[in-house]
Amino acid sequence: MSSPTEEPAKAARRGFAAMDPERRREIARRGGASVPSDKRSFAQNRGLAADAGRKGGSASKGGGRKPSKP
């Protein structure tokens, strides 16, 4: 058992948490720029995005939030 004056052990920072913030921004910038705007079909067609959302929601088998019971 540890004494109350000792600090708990901190978890090791791994992955993106361990990176320099500027390095994370650089990676995020490249990810956002990887697809040309004319190829981003959801940005061009809202109906397609809505259909995909409905399809994904029905495929998830209702694992999301449940309505509260009165």
Buried (B, 14 or more C-beta within 10 A) or exposed (E): EEEEEEEEEEEEEEEEEEBEEEEEEEEEEEEEEEEEEEEEEEEEEEEEEEEEEEEEEEEEEEEEEEEEEE
